[in-house]
Amino acid sequence: MRFVEKTVAGIDITQERISIALLKQGKNGPTLIKSASAAVPAGAIQNGNIADAGLLAKTIRDLKVRGRIWTNRAAVSLFARPVISQMIEMPKQMPANLTQFVRGEMKHCAALPGGDIVLDYCSLGANRRSAEKKVLAFSAETGKVTELLNVLNRAGFSAELIEPAILSYLRAIADKKITGRTGFNVLVAVLRENTLTLCVLRNGTIDFIRTKEAKQKSTACEEIFKWLGDEITEIQKFYSVEFIENTGKWDITIFTDTVLPENADTVLKSKFQTGSLQVRSSNDAYLDTIVDNQKLSHKNEQPSAVAVGLAMHLLTQQHEDVRLNLMPPQIIQIKEIKREALIAANIFAVLLLLIIIAVDVPSYFSENITRTAAAKTSLFSIEDTDFIIEKNQQLDQRLQSLSNRIAGISHISSLHNDVNWTELFDSIRKAAPASVRINSLFSTDGSRMHIYGLALSNDAVNTFVNSLEKAPQITSVSLLETSKQEGDKGYIRYQIGCRLAVKKGKG
């Protein structure tokens, strides 16, 4: 069982602003603890991509410290350009390798480069088993996603999740705007950084999604209104043909990071058909989320709805909402190796502590039992002879058992008392790179040790060997064996032999 923190951060990064929402899992669900935001400094981001990683990392780190956001666990919005979203209809004959099929479909998009991409997808519909013929997929360049993770790492966050902003926003408003809405076409339009994402939900699940970029950036409200009106009207015309029973039953929510005039609702209602319309900006998007009942003392403390949805992903269990993670597979492998190495180091520390306790504590109890027996014997009268004999026999048996244990532990300790095991294990832990996993350690005579494990590459093994050679508790290191496991992505299996140093004054 994994013990996780109850407090996590959702980080929403856009071209103009960085927003962090700190949520805590309580008895009644996630609650907002803190919220902080800051403008993106000039030169840090250009054309939707990171231009100065150091400057962006410093800004996020300063925002974290200033907002007193001490947690390291975080979920971040997918910040890269281009990002491709696609609804893929599965063929009647399901492909043997679904991931390979989806990857092939996504790579057909002209907007994506021919290089490495990261993607994730999921089936849609209330009954996922019967809905495997339709999946929602997102993809982006691996290099840009990895750069985003490096920025967060330098800023003091350990990102566990990378999710498209539209999915985070849908999760944040689901309970009040989406869940339980049957008989309606719920349309959510998100306009961020000149990119418009339109999503239609029917019966609580995504039925349609489209992402479009404006041909040219515009700040004029009339042009924005016209663009929104044309795109929404086109979708309504399609649904009026496909789903006649729901014609006119539209509940529309528009979220934009541009503050629109107060009459935006009235103007937009005249451009398309809708029964209900709400227009939200970054200043009031949180009003539709689970944290809208919390009083916020300052304007800058108003949380990003996307950041709230990101944190909810890490805090809440897997429900019917769509959940994707664009974390590159190689980063996930490294995180798993680090986690297992930390667990192994903790186990070594506990075992060492138990050995120390096993040597010292039995000796203490043995002496204590002897003193107790002598004290009690002096209190008995001559008439209790039989009782005294019985008690002494029981005490003798206990003393003999403890003596045998102490003798055995002392024998083991004497065989290896020339090795400083505490410092040795600590040196091995520090020498192991992030891409190396230790499976087992073995020593027969206390002068030599064999280390077995797995690594991502031969270079990682060589780095581990070189680091071990610098450990003061080890006199020499030999790489005894390396072999690659089956498969193109197999790990490197290694075996390392070490000659151990002795304590000063020993051996």
C-alpha positions, 0 to 999 in steps of 0.5 A: 500500500502506498502512503500518499500526501493529502495535499497536492498542487495543480499548476496551470501554465499559459502564454501569459500566466502561471497559476497554482492551486493547492488542494487537500483531501478532506472528509467531504472531498477536495478543499482549496488551501491556497492559490497563487498566480504570477505573470510569465516574465518576458522572454520565458515563453514564445509561441506557446513553447518554453524559450528560457527554461531557467527563467521560467523555473525561477518564476515558478520557484519564487511563486511557490515560496511566496505562496508558501506551497510546500508540497512537492507533488504536482499535476501540470497542464500540458504546455506545448505547441502543437498539441493534437487531439483526436476522436478515433473511430475503431475499425470493426476488427479491433487491431491486435496492438491498440496503442500502436494503431492509435500512435499510427493514426496520430502520426498522420497529423501534419501538425506533428513532426516526424520525431518522437511523440508522447500520447495517451488515449482512453475509451469513451462512454458510460459502459467502457467495455462496449465503447472501445470502438471510439477513443479520445487521444492527445499527443505532443512532442516528447522533447517539449514535454520533457523540457516542461518536466525539467522546469518543474523539477528545478522549481521544486515540484515533482510532477506526477501528471501532465494533462490537457487543460480542457480535461482538467477544466471539465473535471473541475466543473463536472458536478455542477455543469455536466454530471446528471445532465441527460437530454441536453447537449452540453457544450464547453468552449475553452479559448486560451492563447488564440486556441479554441477547444470545443467539446460536446458532452452527451449523457455526461461523457465526451461525444465530440472534441475539436481544437482550432487555432485562429488564423491571426491573433485578435484582441477585438471583442467583435472578432472573438465573438464572431469566431466563437459564434461561427464555430459553435453554430457549425457544431449545432448544425451537425447535431441537428442532423445527427441527433434530432431529438436533442435539437435546441437543448443546448447548455453552453459554457465558454471559458476564456483567459481574455476578460470579455465585456459585461454584455458578452452573454447577451451578444453571444446569445444572438449568434447561436441557439442556446437555452443556457449560456455562461461566459467565464474568464480567468477571474471567475472561472472558479465559480463553477468548481468545487471551491466556489464556496470558499471566501477569497480575500484578494483578487490575486488569490482566485484559483485557476479552474484548470489548476483545480481540476489538475489537483483533483485528478491526483486527489480523487479516485478514478470515476467516469471522467476522462483521465489522461497522462502525457508523462513520457514512458522513460520518465515513468521508468526512472521515477519507478527505479528511484522509488524502488531504490528508496524503498531498498535503502529504507529496508537496509536501514531497518535491517541494520537497526534490527541487528543492533537491537538484536545484539544489545536488547537480549543482553539487557533482558538477560541481566534484568531477568537474573536480577529479578530472579535473585530478588524474588528468591530471597523473599520466598520462605523455606515452606515454598521450596517446591514453588521456588524450584519450579520458578527457577527451572522456568527462569533457567529455560528462558536464560538458556534460550536467550543465551543461545540467541545472543551466542548466535548473533554474536557469532554472526557479528564477529564474522563481519565486525571488520566492516562498517555496514552502516557507512557501506550501505549509505555509500552504495545508495549514494553511488547508484544513479537514478537509472540503476536498480539494485535487486540484491546484495550478497556477502559470504565472508564479510570481505567481499560483496556481490551486487545484482540489479538492472539498469537502463543502459550500459553507460548507467552501469559504468557510472555506478561502477565508477562511483563505487570505486570512490567509496571509502568502504570499498577497496576495489570494484569489478564488473563481473557480468552484463547482459541485455534482457529479451526485447528491444527495450530490455533492461541491462542485467548486471553483476558487480563484485566489490572488495570491502575495506576494514575498520581502522584497527581491524583485520 
